[in-house]
Amino acid sequence: MGIRWMLVLPCAIIGFYTALLLSIGVHKVLNGWCPGGQVISGVCMVLWVRLLPMILGASIAPVLVIIFGTLVAPGLRPLVAWVLYLGGLCIALTFTHGYMLPFGILAGVTGAATAAILHGKYRVRDKTGA
């Protein structure tokens, strides 16, 4: 088994954590712009300041997971993209909190659709022609 095949899952995980760090950074920036009187214990209580980073992270994570994992795969990239997509979907549905379910589904579907469009447009054909 080649080293590139062994790097598919770690690169996909790196894509997830890249999206996580990006959403944490957005949260820090938005928390700094919080209107006066809305900060309680260092956390901004304005709803959009709390939700926007989560929605952004949930929208970008599927794209980065699929792109990072697919780019390192030496072949069968469409199959790798579908496996990463379905695995990520299962993980996302498992860990979605009940109150965030509508936002999580909307953001996840948007991110997954974007990943599918980007994959379809920019995919590199493997040696088998798939």
Secondary structure per residue as TSV (DSSP state, phi and psi in degrees):
chain	resnum	aa	ss	phi	psi
A	1	M	-	360.0	128.8
A	2	G	-	-73.1	158.5
A	3	I	H	-66.0	-31.2
A	4	R	H	-66.6	-35.3
A	5	W	H	-66.4	-35.2
A	6	M	H	-71.9	-19.7
A	7	L	T	-90.0	-6.3
A	8	V	H	-60.7	-53.9
A	9	L	H	-65.2	-45.3
A	10	P	H	-60.8	-36.8
A	11	C	H	-68.8	-36.2
A	12	A	H	-64.0	-40.1
A	13	I	H	-66.4	-37.3
A	14	I	H	-61.8	-38.9
A	15	G	H	-61.0	-41.6
A	16	F	H	-62.6	-48.0
A	17	Y	H	-69.1	-27.0
A	18	T	H	-64.0	-44.8
A	19	A	H	-64.1	-39.3
A	20	L	H	-62.2	-46.9
A	21	L	H	-64.8	-36.2
A	22	L	H	-63.6	-44.2
A	23	S	H	-68.5	-34.2
A	24	I	H	-65.1	-41.0
A	25	G	H	-62.8	-42.3
A	26	V	H	-62.9	-39.9
A	27	H	H	-62.3	-42.1
A	28	K	H	-62.6	-43.6
A	29	V	H	-64.4	-47.9
A	30	L	H	-65.7	-34.7
A	31	N	H	-63.6	-32.3
A	32	G	H	-72.0	-22.8
A	33	W	T	-94.6	9.7
A	34	C	-	-64.1	135.8
A	35	P	-	-60.7	149.1
A	36	G	T	-58.2	141.8
A	37	G	T	85.1	-6.3
A	38	Q	-	-101.1	1.1
A	39	V	E	-96.1	120.8
A	40	I	E	-123.6	119.6
A	41	S	T	55.9	37.3
A	42	G	T	81.3	5.3
A	43	V	E	-118.7	131.7
A	44	C	E	-74.3	131.2
A	45	M	-	-95.3	3.5
A	46	V	-	-70.8	130.1
A	47	L	H	-59.8	-44.4
A	48	W	H	-69.5	-26.4
A	49	V	H	-70.3	-32.2
A	50	R	H	-81.3	-34.8
A	51	L	H	-85.8	-35.4
A	52	L	H	-57.2	-46.7
A	53	P	H	-62.7	-36.1
A	54	M	H	-67.6	-42.7
A	55	I	H	-67.3	-41.4
A	56	L	H	-61.9	-47.1
A	57	G	H	-63.4	-41.5
A	58	A	H	-69.2	-26.6
A	59	S	H	-80.4	-34.8
A	60	I	H	-86.2	-30.7
A	61	A	H	-56.0	-47.6
A	62	P	H	-62.1	-36.9
A	63	V	H	-63.0	-49.0
A	64	L	H	-68.9	-37.2
A	65	V	H	-62.0	-48.0
A	66	I	H	-69.4	-42.2
A	67	I	H	-66.2	-48.6
A	68	F	H	-63.0	-43.8
A	69	G	H	-68.3	-38.4
A	70	T	H	-73.3	-36.2
A	71	L	H	-64.8	-30.9
A	72	V	H	-87.2	-17.6
A	73	A	-	-66.6	132.0
A	74	P	S	-76.7	-17.7
A	75	G	S	-166.2	174.6
A	76	L	-	54.5	40.7
A	77	R	H	-61.9	-39.4
A	78	P	H	-60.4	-40.5
A	79	L	H	-64.8	-43.3
A	80	V	H	-61.6	-42.1
A	81	A	H	-62.4	-42.7
A	82	W	H	-67.8	-39.6
A	83	V	H	-64.7	-43.4
A	84	L	H	-64.3	-40.6
A	85	Y	H	-62.9	-49.7
A	86	L	H	-67.3	-39.1
A	87	G	H	-63.6	-43.2
A	88	G	H	-65.1	-36.9
A	89	L	H	-63.1	-44.2
A	90	C	H	-62.7	-43.7
A	91	I	H	-64.9	-43.4
A	92	A	H	-63.7	-42.9
A	93	L	H	-69.4	-28.9
A	94	T	H	-69.5	-39.7
A	95	F	H	-101.5	6.5
A	96	T	-	-75.1	130.5
A	97	H	-	-75.6	150.3
A	98	G	G	-58.7	-43.2
A	99	Y	G	-73.6	-21.2
A	100	M	G	-99.0	4.9
A	101	L	H	-54.4	-49.2
A	102	P	H	-61.6	-42.2
A	103	F	H	-67.7	-40.2
A	104	G	H	-65.0	-41.9
A	105	I	H	-67.2	-45.6
A	106	L	H	-60.7	-47.4
A	107	A	H	-67.3	-41.5
A	108	G	H	-65.9	-42.1
A	109	V	H	-65.8	-41.3
A	110	T	H	-62.0	-46.5
A	111	G	H	-64.5	-41.4
A	112	A	H	-67.5	-38.6
A	113	A	H	-65.2	-40.9
A	114	T	H	-62.5	-42.9
A	115	A	H	-62.7	-40.9
A	116	A	H	-65.4	-40.7
A	117	I	H	-64.8	-46.9
A	118	L	H	-62.9	-40.2
A	119	H	H	-65.0	-43.4
A	120	G	H	-64.5	-34.0
A	121	K	H	-81.7	-40.2
A	122	Y	H	-111.9	12.2
A	123	R	-	-65.5	147.1
A	124	V	-	-100.5	124.7
A	125	R	-	-68.0	135.2
A	126	D	-	-82.0	-178.7
A	127	K	T	-66.7	-21.8
A	128	T	T	-83.1	-10.1
A	129	G	-	87.5	7.1
A	130	A	-	-76.6	360.0
